[in-house]
Amino acid sequence: MILTYLGSYGSRVSLDMDGELEGFQFVHPPIEVRFVRDGLALTEWRTCDADYHTLQRPSLSGTCGMNARGLAIETRGLCGQFILLVWRREGTFK
């Protein structure tokens, strides 16, 4: 399932839900993004593009995605809006 979020550059989008995320893509990307969980930065600010970015990584049982509990993505940019597409990892949501 693909979720769609609309927002203004410089805002935070809550991705908080049960389960895992498979990947994300900005249709109109902000200048920079970073992931935060419960208000604490998980990643450094990085430039953003319109490519698909996977959040899956190897695990003992195959692959797993990023835990979405308490997760948000923060954006930086000026005078504009973004469209964010987020792929939920099938089989990890109730």
N, C-alpha and C positions, 0 to 999 in steps of 0.2 A: 504494500500500500504506500502511495506517495502522498505526503502532507504538503500543503502549500501555505506559506506565510508571507505576508506583505508587511513592510515596515519602512521607517525613515532611517536614513544613514545616521549613525550615532546612537542607535537604540539597541536594546537587548531583547532577544526573542527567547521565551521560555520553551524548552523542549522536554520539560518535566513530564514523564509518563512511565508506566511500568514497561519493562522489556528493554530491547536493544535496538540501536539504530544501525543501519547498514551503510549509509552514505548520505552526502548532501551535495547540492549544486545551487549556486546563485545564478539566476537568469540575468539580472542586472546587478552585478557585484558591487559591494562597497569597497572602499580603499583597503581597509584592513579588517580582520576578524580574529577572535580568539574564543575558546571554550572556557566556560566557568561552571563550577558545581557548587551550589549553596553559597554563592558569592565569592568563592576563591578561584583564582585563575588556574586552569589546567594546562594551558598552552600560552606561549608568548604571542604578542600581536604579530600577524603575518599578512603579507599582501594577498589579495584575493583575486581570483579570475573566474571565468564562467565555466570551467571544467568540472566534471564530476569528481568528487573526492570520496574515496572509500574510507570507512571507519572500521572495517573488518581486520582482524589480526589472527594469526595462528593460535590454536589452543591444543590441549591434549586430546580433545574430542573432535578436532577438525578446525573450524573457525568460529569466532564469536565477534559480535559487534560492540559498539560503545554503549555502556549502561546509560539509559536515559533518565534515571532517577535523579532529580535535582539539577539537571543539566540545562544550560542556556548558552546561547551564542551571542556575543557582543560585537557590534560593528562600529567602524569609524568611517566618516565621510562627510561631505558637505552638500547641502541642498539637493537632496534627491531621495528616491525610494528604491528599495530592493525587492526582489521576489526570490524567496528561498524555497527550494524543493528539498524535502527530507524523506529518505526511504527508510521505512520501518523494516526491521529484520523479521521475516515471516517465522511463525512458530514460537516467538518469544513474548507475544502479547496475549493477554486474556480477553 
